């Protein structure tokens, strides 16, 4: 299913919308917290249990991206987008069946396992293609597409809340909501499958640099470098800190101000999730584009250093005023999204474009780890604090200080990043072909 090669005169600006159609769909994962309270009420689940589909989905995202990265590079973005469509939509349909029959394991399997494979393959499907179309502005290009993943919840959160209000928040209402999601996203993702194109040459931008300029490192060699593992730690720590808020956003803001004079309603909590999604989405394009100007290392200093400061403000003063809590959370989520959008360009700077999609896929195992670590820290500590008789902000204080520690670890890892040693470089494919041809001529 190799995608059609772009005809002469094809505008490269048609490729980001193709990527957006997929990323806006799979970005629904960030609206999972809207389903947490209804599932807990309908099926008698704890906060930790209701997080399982989301956690497994993120685990499978990283694993499928890691193992499927080479296949995506080999088969092209159309194949990857088709696989993502089938898996992501099927996951919702299985989850719908699980909700209808009140079999929670089927929701976990469908949304988490099957849908998670769709998340991973869909997430990396356009990255390599976009970098080849936009070698002159890789941060901006990947930011535009990956912005969709962060912005998916901006659509899905109010949409899901409205469906639960219309269909009911019992198991049958949740089942119908899952069914509508699965069918609707299948249609929307199909637009990306039909629209995507690959460049005709290795240099699609006449005024820009060659996509194969500079050092090139294979995916196999990349994972042997300390730079890869520094980036793995950076991504894992940044994601853990952001996802800890995002996965539990709706119940968290409700708990924080439950005893105040103006408690947060269910509708307002869903609005908060949508705001976080907007920050996540905006950060992906704004901060990744900024990285083209100030450099990847500098922008990660901002993500990790200022992010730790925002967490400290929430931990110390977050319950004193809603605007402070909301602003700090929005900044953290903008850095969370920016970190995702900037990492492909960081990889391109260090390892070149030769197999950047496959390298990106392997790096996303950090997301799998963070997808378990972040929600587990927040949910497990909140459950234990609740059992101890605590409530409100006291449910989250300890987990916030843990997040600060994780961000500091990521900051240190970023400072350790250096250019890749030449021993890991390989000739660019064109140069390698010339070498092989020369050797054959000499032997003849």
C-alpha positions, 0 to 999 in steps of 0.5 A: 500500500505504498502511497502515490508519489506526489505529482509535479506541482503538488503542494507540500502543505497538503501533507500536514492536513492528511496527518492531522486527520489521523492525529486529531482522531487518535488524540481522543485518548487525552479525553479519557478522563471524561469517561472515568467517573461514569465508568467508576459509577457504572461498574464500581471501579476505583480510580486506579482501575478506571485508568487501566484502558488509558494506561494500556493504550499508552503502553501499546502506543510505545510498543507498537511504535517501536516494533512497527517503526521499521515497517512504517518506514518500509511500507509508507504512511498510507499503509500505516494510516490504514492499520491505525484506522482499523485498530483504533476504530475496532478498539472502540467497537470492542469497548462498546461491546464490553460496556454493553455487557458490563465486561470491563476486561473487554473495555481494557482489551479493546480500547487499551490493547487493540486501540493502543496499537492504532495509537502507536502506528497512527502516531508515527505514520506521518513523521518521517514523511513530514520531515522529508517534505519540510527539511528546512523547518522540521520542528514546525512541520512535525509540530503541525501534525503532532498538534492534532494529537494534543488537540484531539481531546479539544473536540472529543472532551465536550463531544463525549460529555454531551453524548454521555448526557444524551445517552446516559452515563450508565453502561448502556449509554457509555456503550453507545458513546463508544460505538459512535466514536469508533464509527466517526473516527473511521470516516475521519481517518480515511481522509488522511489515508486518501490524501497522503503523498510522498515527495518525488525526490530526496530534495522536495524543497528547492531552496532548502537543504537536502534531507540527507545532508549531515551525519546519518545514523541507522536505527540499529546504531542509534539505540547504541548511543548515549544520546538516544538514552538521554533523549529516552529519559528526557521524554519519559520524565516530561511525559510522566509529569504531564500525563499525571495531570492529564489522565486525572484532570476532571476528577483532580480539579473537582477534588481540589476545589470541592470544599471551596465556596465555588466547587467545580461542576461536572461540565466545568471539569470537562471544560478544564479537560478541553482547556488542557487539550488546547494548551497541549495542542498549542504547545506542540506548534508554538514550542516546536516552532520556537525550537527551530529558532533557539535550538532543541536543547534550549527549548527542553531546558524550558520544558523541564525547568519551568515545568518543575516550577509550575508544579511547585506553585500548584503544590504550594498554592494551587488550592488558594485560587482557581486561576493559579491552578488552571494557569500552571496546569495549562503551562505544564500541558503546553510543555508536555505537548511541545516535548512530543512535537520537538522530539522528532526534530531533536532526533533529526538533529542528532541522527539525521533523516535516514531512519528517523521514523524508526528511531522515533518509534523506538524512542516512544517506548519512553511514552509507554513507560511514562503512560504507566508511571505518571497515572500510577503515581497520581492515582495510587497515591490519591487512593492511598490518601483517600483511604487514610481519610484525606481529601481535596488537595491533600490527595495530590501533594505528594505526587506533585513533589514526585513529578518535580523530581522527575522533571529535574532528572530529565533536565540533567539528562538534557544537559548531557546530550552531545553530538553523536560520535562519528563511529555511529555514522553511516554513509547516506544511501546515495553515497553508500550506493556509489561506494558499492558501485565503485567496489563492484567496478574495481573487482570487475 
